[in-house]
Amino acid sequence: MSIALSQHTTTPADWQPAAQQTLRLAGLPESWRADVGIVLGSGLGAAAEHIAEGDCCELRMGEIPGLAAPHVAGHRGRWLFARCGQHRVIVQQGRIHSYEGHSTAAITAHIRLMAALGIRTLILTNAAGGIRREFRPGEFMAIIDHLRAPHAGFPAWSETVAADCVRMQSGPQRGPWESGLIRTLLSVPTSLHIHQGVYAMMPGPAYETPAEVRMLQTLGADAVGMSTIPEALTAADCGVQVLGLSCITNIACGLSSSPLSHAEVTATALTVESQLGTLLRDFLHRL
Ligand code: HPA
């Protein structure tokens, strides 16, 4: 049975049929609810192996009602329904991006579905280029604030219904990033180096030019990527608290002499994904 999900499907009630069908496909009882959602970005998918404790079930994203499957290398495109400490967790390995031609509704659909399945906390991870001089590949940055680059290329939120736009405009102005979650994360013992800073989202798919990186530096960005902000804003709209964590996979374009490639991004992510998994598991144990 397919579920009719329109581009205007944004309220939790709209997503209930899709949530119920997802549980049926996963073989989980109708009453199953998660309380934490996790999105693992470019090259970070294997972190899930450290987060899931005990048995878990999985679905390919393409099978899940309302979701599209990612096609970019390093994005596995899978949901795991797992337990970690006291929590029931949905872990998404990979994400889709607006530069793949998807609408804003499509790139945030997984957040609305996770919210309909009960999550109250969302952890968004991504790969990002380091702009702040002291950042080194393999280090992390907890997102304390964000900026969207002030030029064309972002999909409009225009497909959302007017009521959603009004609600999002009158929501809290301090941004979706929850300082309490950052404090808890920083209290977890880890060998990873975790900075705090401002994440800038660029439209991609090409990496930035050196001039764009200088612009972002001037605007106050510490790291740059091509995702995450629409998901965080959508989560906040659903009343879900958000932690954002960027894996600094490379020095941003123009700040180092070597050319940047997607292979470098995924190779760096691979070196830290298991430590990230352990960090997130220990974080969930403290949550
Ligand atoms: N820029 C944009 N997106 C990225 C980068 C970058 O330098 N590294 C990983 N994702």
Boltz pocket constraint, residues with backbone or C-beta under 6 A from the ligand:
constraints:
  - pocket:
      binder: B
      contacts: [[A, 127], [A, 128], [A, 129], [A, 130], [A, 202], [A, 206], [A, 207], [A, 208], [A, 224], [A, 225], [A, 226], [A, 247], [A, 249], [A, 250], [A, 251], [A, 252], [A, 253], [A, 260], [A, 265]]
      max_distance: 6.0
